Amino acid sequence: MTIERIIRIMAGFFVLLSLALGYNGSPIFVSEWFLAFTAFVGLNLLQSGFTGFCPPEKLLSKMGFKRGNGSCGV
């Protein structure tokens, strides 16, 4: 698995989890403040798209994961 795929999976997981924890009608609702974490993930994705800076990318590369062929490569 490539770094790009892992980061996409992580971002999707955190968005869905924080929505489930922050939505009042969810069976695992904790607090509406978890919606702030959803916004944080979205802002990080946005800034990463513009700047190319992504801290998990550096961590995953140090852990030995390989880079992919681009965001839409097969």
N, C-alpha and C positions, 0 to 999 in steps of 0.2 A: 504494500500500500504506500502511496506517495504522500508527501507532506501536504500538498494541496488538498487531497481527499480527506486526510485526517482533520485538517483545519475546518473544512466544510462540515464534516460530521460533528465535530465539537461545537461549532457555532449553532448548527441546527438543533442539537441536543440541548444546549443551554437555553436557547430561545423557547423551545417547547416546554422544558422543565420549569423555567421561570414564569411562563404564562400559566401553567397548571398550578403553580404554587401561589400565584398572585391573583388569579381570577376567582371572584367570590363564589361562583357556582360550581367550582371544581371540587371533586371529592377529597383532594389533597391540599385544599386551600390552607395557607398559613397566614399570609399578610399581603395586603395590596402593595407593600413596598417592594415585593419581588418584581413588580412591573418596571421598577427603576433599573433592575438588572437586565431586563429585556432591552430597554433603551440603551444601556451601556454596551451591550453586545452589538446592537445595531449601529451605534456611533463608531465602535471600533472597526466594524466591517466597512463602513463608509470611509473613514480616514485611511484604512489600509488600501482601499481601492484608489484613492488619490495619491497617497504618499509611497505605497509599497512597503511600509514598515509594519511588521507583524511579529511581536515578541514570541508567540508560540512557534513560529517558523524557525527562529534561531535555536530554541530549545530542542525541537524535534530533529533538526539537522545535527546537533551535538549528540543526540541519542542514536544517530546512525541511520535515520530514515532518508530515503532518496527523494530528490526533487522530481516532479513530473515534467511532462512535455508542454505544459501550458494549462490554462484554466479550462479549456474545452477540448483538449487532446484526448484521444482514445487510448 
